[in-house]
Amino acid sequence: MGVGAPLFAGDDREPERPAEPARPRHLSVAGEKPGAARERPLTVLLVEDDPAMRLLCRYNLEADGFRVVIATSGEEGVALAESDKPDLVLLDVMLPDLGGFEVAQRLRAVPIVFLSARAAEADLERGRAAGAIDYVTKPFDPVALPDRLREDLDELRRGGGADRVWAMRFGRS
């Protein structure tokens, strides 16, 4: 049996080059030139006791350029917030020691976004009263989470304050 011509199924065009991966976006600082990158990535302190939820959030945040610090309890979250000085705390409501609302009251100097399955109107009101700028209810789109947190921080840094961010999300402050 003789050697035949190679078999090729498909067209003979040059394969398209894969798109370049998106570069992480960063907030700009007042007075900074547009498009200038920040020296350090935004840091999110994730206070979550569920390992699967921690993994899901951490993966999506880090893939989008965030630095993620993990705490698995309220007390650990308070300690890490004081030592790491995060840009934002993503905080579960139901934790094994301190409740998320109590943690939020202790961390008034850091923007807080609750992440919880507790989605009743009373829970949202309690979160806002505890100082949260946003409240993400489970289930949620984990791929959209980094953009949501960036939008929250952008609005906060534009000078609107926590009430403005809350109103942007929920139509009321």
Biotite code that builds the C-alpha atoms (Angstrom):
import biotite.structure as struc

atoms = struc.array([
    struc.Atom([0.000, 0.000, 0.000], chain_id="A", res_id=1, res_name="MET", atom_name="CA", element="C"),
    struc.Atom([1.461, 3.399, -0.988], chain_id="A", res_id=2, res_name="GLY", atom_name="CA", element="C"),
    struc.Atom([1.707, 6.538, 1.052], chain_id="A", res_id=3, res_name="VAL", atom_name="CA", element="C"),
    struc.Atom([-1.170, 8.842, 0.361], chain_id="A", res_id=4, res_name="GLY", atom_name="CA", element="C"),
    struc.Atom([-1.565, 12.575, 0.749], chain_id="A", res_id=5, res_name="ALA", atom_name="CA", element="C"),
    struc.Atom([-2.289, 13.810, 4.255], chain_id="A", res_id=6, res_name="PRO", atom_name="CA", element="C"),
    struc.Atom([-5.960, 14.084, 5.076], chain_id="A", res_id=7, res_name="LEU", atom_name="CA", element="C"),
    struc.Atom([-7.143, 17.505, 6.188], chain_id="A", res_id=8, res_name="PHE", atom_name="CA", element="C"),
    struc.Atom([-10.713, 18.227, 7.142], chain_id="A", res_id=9, res_name="ALA", atom_name="CA", element="C"),
    struc.Atom([-11.531, 21.873, 7.361], chain_id="A", res_id=10, res_name="GLY", atom_name="CA", element="C"),
    struc.Atom([-10.519, 25.050, 5.645], chain_id="A", res_id=11, res_name="ASP", atom_name="CA", element="C"),
    struc.Atom([-6.980, 26.177, 4.959], chain_id="A", res_id=12, res_name="ASP", atom_name="CA", element="C"),
    struc.Atom([-7.187, 29.642, 6.472], chain_id="A", res_id=13, res_name="ARG", atom_name="CA", element="C"),
    struc.Atom([-4.732, 30.771, 9.134], chain_id="A", res_id=14, res_name="GLU", atom_name="CA", element="C"),
    struc.Atom([-6.206, 30.021, 12.556], chain_id="A", res_id=15, res_name="PRO", atom_name="CA", element="C"),
    struc.Atom([-7.337, 33.087, 14.434], chain_id="A", res_id=16, res_name="GLU", atom_name="CA", element="C"),
    struc.Atom([-5.139, 34.180, 17.267], chain_id="A", res_id=17, res_name="ARG", atom_name="CA", element="C"),
    struc.Atom([-6.794, 33.927, 20.628], chain_id="A", res_id=18, res_name="PRO", atom_name="CA", element="C"),
    struc.Atom([-7.795, 37.238, 22.102], chain_id="A", res_id=19, res_name="ALA", atom_name="CA", element="C"),
    struc.Atom([-5.384, 38.648, 24.614], chain_id="A", res_id=20, res_name="GLU", atom_name="CA", element="C"),
    struc.Atom([-6.550, 38.070, 28.160], chain_id="A", res_id=21, res_name="PRO", atom_name="CA", element="C"),
    struc.Atom([-8.292, 41.013, 29.746], chain_id="A", res_id=22, res_name="ALA", atom_name="CA", element="C"),
    struc.Atom([-6.071, 43.020, 32.014], chain_id="A", res_id=23, res_name="ARG", atom_name="CA", element="C"),
    struc.Atom([-7.322, 43.538, 35.550], chain_id="A", res_id=24, res_name="PRO", atom_name="CA", element="C"),
    struc.Atom([-9.113, 46.834, 35.988], chain_id="A", res_id=25, res_name="ARG", atom_name="CA", element="C"),
    struc.Atom([-8.253, 49.122, 38.841], chain_id="A", res_id=26, res_name="HIS", atom_name="CA", element="C"),
    struc.Atom([-9.930, 52.115, 40.414], chain_id="A", res_id=27, res_name="LEU", atom_name="CA", element="C"),
    struc.Atom([-8.368, 55.443, 39.698], chain_id="A", res_id=28, res_name="SER", atom_name="CA", element="C"),
    struc.Atom([-7.322, 57.817, 42.400], chain_id="A", res_id=29, res_name="VAL", atom_name="CA", element="C"),
    struc.Atom([-8.415, 61.467, 42.310], chain_id="A", res_id=30, res_name="ALA", atom_name="CA", element="C"),
    struc.Atom([-5.896, 63.366, 40.231], chain_id="A", res_id=31, res_name="GLY", atom_name="CA", element="C"),
    struc.Atom([-4.496, 60.215, 38.611], chain_id="A", res_id=32, res_name="GLU", atom_name="CA", element="C"),
    struc.Atom([-4.228, 60.197, 34.844], chain_id="A", res_id=33, res_name="LYS", atom_name="CA", element="C"),
    struc.Atom([-6.913, 58.090, 33.136], chain_id="A", res_id=34, res_name="PRO", atom_name="CA", element="C"),
    struc.Atom([-5.663, 54.652, 32.201], chain_id="A", res_id=35, res_name="GLY", atom_name="CA", element="C"),
    struc.Atom([-2.835, 54.730, 34.755], chain_id="A", res_id=36, res_name="ALA", atom_name="CA", element="C"),
    struc.Atom([-2.640, 51.473, 36.689], chain_id="A", res_id=37, res_name="ALA", atom_name="CA", element="C"),
    struc.Atom([-2.625, 51.402, 40.462], chain_id="A", res_id=38, res_name="ARG", atom_name="CA", element="C"),
    struc.Atom([0.425, 50.138, 42.256], chain_id="A", res_id=39, res_name="GLU", atom_name="CA", element="C"),
    struc.Atom([-1.440, 47.487, 44.209], chain_id="A", res_id=40, res_name="ARG", atom_name="CA", element="C"),
    struc.Atom([-4.592, 45.522, 43.490], chain_id="A", res_id=41, res_name="PRO", atom_name="CA", element="C"),
    struc.Atom([-7.753, 46.146, 45.450], chain_id="A", res_id=42, res_name="LEU", atom_name="CA", element="C"),
    struc.Atom([-7.937, 43.950, 48.538], chain_id="A", res_id=43, res_name="THR", atom_name="CA", element="C"),
    struc.Atom([-11.153, 42.199, 49.555], chain_id="A", res_id=44, res_name="VAL", atom_name="CA", element="C"),
    struc.Atom([-11.435, 40.575, 52.952], chain_id="A", res_id=45, res_name="LEU", atom_name="CA", element="C"),
    struc.Atom([-13.821, 37.650, 52.457], chain_id="A", res_id=46, res_name="LEU", atom_name="CA", element="C"),
    struc.Atom([-15.412, 36.568, 55.736], chain_id="A", res_id=47, res_name="VAL", atom_name="CA", element="C"),
    struc.Atom([-17.202, 33.311, 54.925], chain_id="A", res_id=48, res_name="GLU", atom_name="CA", element="C"),
    struc.Atom([-17.412, 30.025, 56.821], chain_id="A", res_id=49, res_name="ASP", atom_name="CA", element="C"),
    struc.Atom([-18.595, 27.851, 53.899], chain_id="A", res_id=50, res_name="ASP", atom_name="CA", element="C"),
    struc.Atom([-15.569, 26.370, 52.046], chain_id="A", res_id=51, res_name="PRO", atom_name="CA", element="C"),
    struc.Atom([-17.377, 26.053, 48.699], chain_id="A", res_id=52, res_name="ALA", atom_name="CA", element="C"),
    struc.Atom([-18.570, 29.667, 48.821], chain_id="A", res_id=53, res_name="MET", atom_name="CA", element="C"),
    struc.Atom([-15.062, 30.839, 49.796], chain_id="A", res_id=54, res_name="ARG", atom_name="CA", element="C"),
    struc.Atom([-13.578, 29.001, 46.827], chain_id="A", res_id=55, res_name="LEU", atom_name="CA", element="C"),
    struc.Atom([-16.187, 30.359, 44.406], chain_id="A", res_id=56, res_name="LEU", atom_name="CA", element="C"),
    struc.Atom([-15.747, 33.966, 45.527], chain_id="A", res_id=57, res_name="CYS", atom_name="CA", element="C"),
    struc.Atom([-11.979, 33.807, 45.822], chain_id="A", res_id=58, res_name="ARG", atom_name="CA", element="C"),
    struc.Atom([-11.541, 32.279, 42.372], chain_id="A", res_id=59, res_name="TYR", atom_name="CA", element="C"),
    struc.Atom([-13.686, 34.889, 40.618], chain_id="A", res_id=60, res_name="ASN", atom_name="CA", element="C"),
    struc.Atom([-12.253, 37.841, 42.516], chain_id="A", res_id=61, res_name="LEU", atom_name="CA", element="C"),
    struc.Atom([-8.634, 36.795, 42.013], chain_id="A", res_id=62, res_name="GLU", atom_name="CA", element="C"),
    struc.Atom([-9.277, 36.059, 38.322], chain_id="A", res_id=63, res_name="ALA", atom_name="CA", element="C"),
    struc.Atom([-10.382, 39.677, 38.003], chain_id="A", res_id=64, res_name="ASP", atom_name="CA", element="C"),
    struc.Atom([-7.304, 41.100, 39.692], chain_id="A", res_id=65, res_name="GLY", atom_name="CA", element="C"),
    struc.Atom([-8.403, 41.429, 43.310], chain_id="A", res_id=66, res_name="PHE", atom_name="CA", element="C"),
    struc.Atom([-6.189, 40.369, 46.187], chain_id="A", res_id=67, res_name="ARG", atom_name="CA", element="C"),
    struc.Atom([-8.329, 38.219, 48.502], chain_id="A", res_id=68, res_name="VAL", atom_name="CA", element="C"),
    struc.Atom([-7.738, 37.705, 52.213], chain_id="A", res_id=69, res_name="VAL", atom_name="CA", element="C"),
    struc.Atom([-9.816, 34.956, 53.849], chain_id="A", res_id=70, res_name="ILE", atom_name="CA", element="C"),
    struc.Atom([-11.392, 34.770, 57.294], chain_id="A", res_id=71, res_name="ALA", atom_name="CA", element="C"),
    struc.Atom([-13.622, 31.875, 58.352], chain_id="A", res_id=72, res_name="THR", atom_name="CA", element="C"),
    struc.Atom([-15.149, 33.503, 61.450], chain_id="A", res_id=73, res_name="SER", atom_name="CA", element="C"),
    struc.Atom([-16.296, 36.915, 62.598], chain_id="A", res_id=74, res_name="GLY", atom_name="CA", element="C"),
    struc.Atom([-13.508, 37.348, 65.163], chain_id="A", res_id=75, res_name="GLU", atom_name="CA", element="C"),
    struc.Atom([-10.883, 36.406, 62.580], chain_id="A", res_id=76, res_name="GLU", atom_name="CA", element="C"),
    struc.Atom([-12.490, 38.864, 60.146], chain_id="A", res_id=77, res_name="GLY", atom_name="CA", element="C"),
    struc.Atom([-12.303, 41.713, 62.640], chain_id="A", res_id=78, res_name="VAL", atom_name="CA", element="C"),
    struc.Atom([-8.639, 40.961, 63.377], chain_id="A", res_id=79, res_name="ALA", atom_name="CA", element="C"),
    struc.Atom([-7.702, 40.706, 59.684], chain_id="A", res_id=80, res_name="LEU", atom_name="CA", element="C"),
    struc.Atom([-9.572, 43.906, 58.831], chain_id="A", res_id=81, res_name="ALA", atom_name="CA", element="C"),
    struc.Atom([-7.517, 45.743, 61.421], chain_id="A", res_id=82, res_name="GLU", atom_name="CA", element="C"),
    struc.Atom([-4.182, 44.253, 60.306], chain_id="A", res_id=83, res_name="SER", atom_name="CA", element="C"),
    struc.Atom([-4.629, 44.056, 56.490], chain_id="A", res_id=84, res_name="ASP", atom_name="CA", element="C"),
    struc.Atom([-6.632, 47.262, 55.927], chain_id="A", res_id=85, res_name="LYS", atom_name="CA", element="C"),
    struc.Atom([-8.736, 45.883, 53.036], chain_id="A", res_id=86, res_name="PRO", atom_name="CA", element="C"),
    struc.Atom([-10.480, 48.119, 50.510], chain_id="A", res_id=87, res_name="ASP", atom_name="CA", element="C"),
    struc.Atom([-13.729, 46.236, 51.112], chain_id="A", res_id=88, res_name="LEU", atom_name="CA", element="C"),
    struc.Atom([-15.111, 43.445, 53.316], chain_id="A", res_id=89, res_name="VAL", atom_name="CA", element="C"),
    struc.Atom([-17.358, 40.830, 51.703], chain_id="A", res_id=90, res_name="LEU", atom_name="CA", element="C"),
    struc.Atom([-19.185, 39.480, 54.726], chain_id="A", res_id=91, res_name="LEU", atom_name="CA", element="C"),
    struc.Atom([-21.489, 36.523, 55.310], chain_id="A", res_id=92, res_name="ASP", atom_name="CA", element="C"),
    struc.Atom([-24.349, 37.204, 57.731], chain_id="A", res_id=93, res_name="VAL", atom_name="CA", element="C"),
    struc.Atom([-24.387, 33.782, 59.393], chain_id="A", res_id=94, res_name="MET", atom_name="CA", element="C"),
    struc.Atom([-20.994, 32.976, 60.923], chain_id="A", res_id=95, res_name="LEU", atom_name="CA", element="C"),
    struc.Atom([-20.042, 30.441, 63.608], chain_id="A", res_id=96, res_name="PRO", atom_name="CA", element="C"),
    struc.Atom([-19.112, 32.995, 66.282], chain_id="A", res_id=97, res_name="ASP", atom_name="CA", element="C"),
    struc.Atom([-20.047, 36.652, 65.790], chain_id="A", res_id=98, res_name="LEU", atom_name="CA", element="C"),
    struc.Atom([-22.908, 37.373, 63.457], chain_id="A", res_id=99, res_name="GLY", atom_name="CA", element="C"),
    struc.Atom([-22.148, 39.360, 60.324], chain_id="A", res_id=100, res_name="GLY", atom_name="CA", element="C"),
    struc.Atom([-24.216, 42.328, 61.516], chain_id="A", res_id=101, res_name="PHE", atom_name="CA", element="C"),
    struc.Atom([-22.114, 42.566, 64.679], chain_id="A", res_id=102, res_name="GLU", atom_name="CA", element="C"),
    struc.Atom([-18.894, 42.284, 62.665], chain_id="A", res_id=103, res_name="VAL", atom_name="CA", element="C"),
    struc.Atom([-20.083, 45.107, 60.391], chain_id="A", res_id=104, res_name="ALA", atom_name="CA", element="C"),
    struc.Atom([-20.768, 47.372, 63.361], chain_id="A", res_id=105, res_name="GLN", atom_name="CA", element="C"),
    struc.Atom([-17.220, 46.767, 64.609], chain_id="A", res_id=106, res_name="ARG", atom_name="CA", element="C"),
    struc.Atom([-15.747, 47.574, 61.189], chain_id="A", res_id=107, res_name="LEU", atom_name="CA", element="C"),
    struc.Atom([-17.466, 50.881, 60.461], chain_id="A", res_id=108, res_name="ARG", atom_name="CA", element="C"),
    struc.Atom([-14.318, 52.343, 58.832], chain_id="A", res_id=109, res_name="ALA", atom_name="CA", element="C"),
    struc.Atom([-14.260, 49.745, 56.007], chain_id="A", res_id=110, res_name="VAL", atom_name="CA", element="C"),
    struc.Atom([-16.867, 49.436, 53.236], chain_id="A", res_id=111, res_name="PRO", atom_name="CA", element="C"),
    struc.Atom([-18.974, 46.330, 53.907], chain_id="A", res_id=112, res_name="ILE", atom_name="CA", element="C"),
    struc.Atom([-20.885, 44.269, 51.353], chain_id="A", res_id=113, res_name="VAL", atom_name="CA", element="C"),
    struc.Atom([-23.000, 41.506, 52.826], chain_id="A", res_id=114, res_name="PHE", atom_name="CA", element="C"),
    struc.Atom([-23.199, 38.166, 51.040], chain_id="A", res_id=115, res_name="LEU", atom_name="CA", element="C"),
    struc.Atom([-26.077, 36.125, 52.414], chain_id="A", res_id=116, res_name="SER", atom_name="CA", element="C"),
    struc.Atom([-28.893, 33.705, 51.759], chain_id="A", res_id=117, res_name="ALA", atom_name="CA", element="C"),
    struc.Atom([-30.951, 35.829, 54.167], chain_id="A", res_id=118, res_name="ARG", atom_name="CA", element="C"),
    struc.Atom([-32.824, 37.953, 51.674], chain_id="A", res_id=119, res_name="ALA", atom_name="CA", element="C"),
    struc.Atom([-35.901, 39.225, 53.524], chain_id="A", res_id=120, res_name="ALA", atom_name="CA", element="C"),
    struc.Atom([-36.502, 42.961, 53.486], chain_id="A", res_id=121, res_name="GLU", atom_name="CA", element="C"),
    struc.Atom([-35.811, 43.039, 57.238], chain_id="A", res_id=122, res_name="ALA", atom_name="CA", element="C"),
    struc.Atom([-32.379, 41.463, 56.648], chain_id="A", res_id=123, res_name="ASP", atom_name="CA", element="C"),
    struc.Atom([-31.484, 44.074, 54.033], chain_id="A", res_id=124, res_name="LEU", atom_name="CA", element="C"),
    struc.Atom([-32.648, 46.855, 56.366], chain_id="A", res_id=125, res_name="GLU", atom_name="CA", element="C"),
    struc.Atom([-30.584, 45.372, 59.186], chain_id="A", res_id=126, res_name="ARG", atom_name="CA", element="C"),
    struc.Atom([-27.557, 45.178, 56.888], chain_id="A", res_id=127, res_name="GLY", atom_name="CA", element="C"),
    struc.Atom([-27.943, 48.823, 55.895], chain_id="A", res_id=128, res_name="ARG", atom_name="CA", element="C"),
    struc.Atom([-28.353, 49.830, 59.547], chain_id="A", res_id=129, res_name="ALA", atom_name="CA", element="C"),
    struc.Atom([-25.122, 47.956, 60.341], chain_id="A", res_id=130, res_name="ALA", atom_name="CA", element="C"),
    struc.Atom([-23.321, 50.137, 57.801], chain_id="A", res_id=131, res_name="GLY", atom_name="CA", element="C"),
    struc.Atom([-23.281, 48.007, 54.634], chain_id="A", res_id=132, res_name="ALA", atom_name="CA", element="C"),
    struc.Atom([-22.934, 49.731, 51.275], chain_id="A", res_id=133, res_name="ILE", atom_name="CA", element="C"),
    struc.Atom([-24.418, 46.739, 49.401], chain_id="A", res_id=134, res_name="ASP", atom_name="CA", element="C"),
    struc.Atom([-26.113, 43.400, 50.072], chain_id="A", res_id=135, res_name="TYR", atom_name="CA", element="C"),
    struc.Atom([-25.657, 40.493, 47.646], chain_id="A", res_id=136, res_name="VAL", atom_name="CA", element="C"),
    struc.Atom([-28.148, 37.684, 48.095], chain_id="A", res_id=137, res_name="THR", atom_name="CA", element="C"),
    struc.Atom([-27.362, 34.032, 47.466], chain_id="A", res_id=138, res_name="LYS", atom_name="CA", element="C"),
    struc.Atom([-27.671, 32.562, 44.938], chain_id="A", res_id=139, res_name="PRO", atom_name="CA", element="C"),
    struc.Atom([-25.817, 35.173, 42.879], chain_id="A", res_id=140, res_name="PHE", atom_name="CA", element="C"),
    struc.Atom([-23.748, 35.335, 39.702], chain_id="A", res_id=141, res_name="ASP", atom_name="CA", element="C"),
    struc.Atom([-20.157, 34.808, 40.882], chain_id="A", res_id=142, res_name="PRO", atom_name="CA", element="C"),
    struc.Atom([-18.718, 35.993, 37.560], chain_id="A", res_id=143, res_name="VAL", atom_name="CA", element="C"),
    struc.Atom([-20.500, 39.345, 37.956], chain_id="A", res_id=144, res_name="ALA", atom_name="CA", element="C"),
    struc.Atom([-19.344, 39.765, 41.581], chain_id="A", res_id=145, res_name="LEU", atom_name="CA", element="C"),
    struc.Atom([-16.013, 41.507, 40.830], chain_id="A", res_id=146, res_name="PRO", atom_name="CA", element="C"),
    struc.Atom([-17.705, 44.089, 38.593], chain_id="A", res_id=147, res_name="ASP", atom_name="CA", element="C"),
    struc.Atom([-20.364, 44.729, 41.213], chain_id="A", res_id=148, res_name="ARG", atom_name="CA", element="C"),
    struc.Atom([-17.761, 45.321, 43.927], chain_id="A", res_id=149, res_name="LEU", atom_name="CA", element="C"),
    struc.Atom([-15.771, 47.644, 41.633], chain_id="A", res_id=150, res_name="ARG", atom_name="CA", element="C"),
    struc.Atom([-18.936, 49.596, 40.823], chain_id="A", res_id=151, res_name="GLU", atom_name="CA", element="C"),
    struc.Atom([-19.702, 49.895, 44.544], chain_id="A", res_id=152, res_name="ASP", atom_name="CA", element="C"),
    struc.Atom([-16.203, 51.172, 45.306], chain_id="A", res_id=153, res_name="LEU", atom_name="CA", element="C"),
    struc.Atom([-16.200, 53.516, 42.305], chain_id="A", res_id=154, res_name="ASP", atom_name="CA", element="C"),
    struc.Atom([-19.483, 55.069, 43.425], chain_id="A", res_id=155, res_name="GLU", atom_name="CA", element="C"),
    struc.Atom([-18.259, 55.324, 46.994], chain_id="A", res_id=156, res_name="LEU", atom_name="CA", element="C"),
    struc.Atom([-15.038, 57.036, 45.935], chain_id="A", res_id=157, res_name="ARG", atom_name="CA", element="C"),
    struc.Atom([-16.850, 59.470, 43.671], chain_id="A", res_id=158, res_name="ARG", atom_name="CA", element="C"),
    struc.Atom([-18.047, 60.998, 46.905], chain_id="A", res_id=159, res_name="GLY", atom_name="CA", element="C"),
    struc.Atom([-21.576, 59.673, 46.964], chain_id="A", res_id=160, res_name="GLY", atom_name="CA", element="C"),
    struc.Atom([-21.071, 57.841, 50.242], chain_id="A", res_id=161, res_name="GLY", atom_name="CA", element="C"),
    struc.Atom([-22.680, 54.651, 51.469], chain_id="A", res_id=162, res_name="ALA", atom_name="CA", element="C"),
    struc.Atom([-26.218, 55.999, 51.009], chain_id="A", res_id=163, res_name="ASP", atom_name="CA", element="C"),
    struc.Atom([-25.536, 56.700, 47.343], chain_id="A", res_id=164, res_name="ARG", atom_name="CA", element="C"),
    struc.Atom([-24.172, 53.185, 46.731], chain_id="A", res_id=165, res_name="VAL", atom_name="CA", element="C"),
    struc.Atom([-27.156, 51.636, 48.506], chain_id="A", res_id=166, res_name="TRP", atom_name="CA", element="C"),
    struc.Atom([-29.558, 53.778, 46.472], chain_id="A", res_id=167, res_name="ALA", atom_name="CA", element="C"),
    struc.Atom([-27.779, 52.732, 43.265], chain_id="A", res_id=168, res_name="MET", atom_name="CA", element="C"),
    struc.Atom([-28.418, 49.074, 44.157], chain_id="A", res_id=169, res_name="ARG", atom_name="CA", element="C"),
    struc.Atom([-31.818, 49.213, 45.807], chain_id="A", res_id=170, res_name="PHE", atom_name="CA", element="C"),
    struc.Atom([-33.368, 52.516, 44.754], chain_id="A", res_id=171, res_name="GLY", atom_name="CA", element="C"),
    struc.Atom([-33.463, 53.862, 48.288], chain_id="A", res_id=172, res_name="ARG", atom_name="CA", element="C"),
    struc.Atom([-31.021, 54.780, 51.031], chain_id="A", res_id=173, res_name="SER", atom_name="CA", element="C"),
])
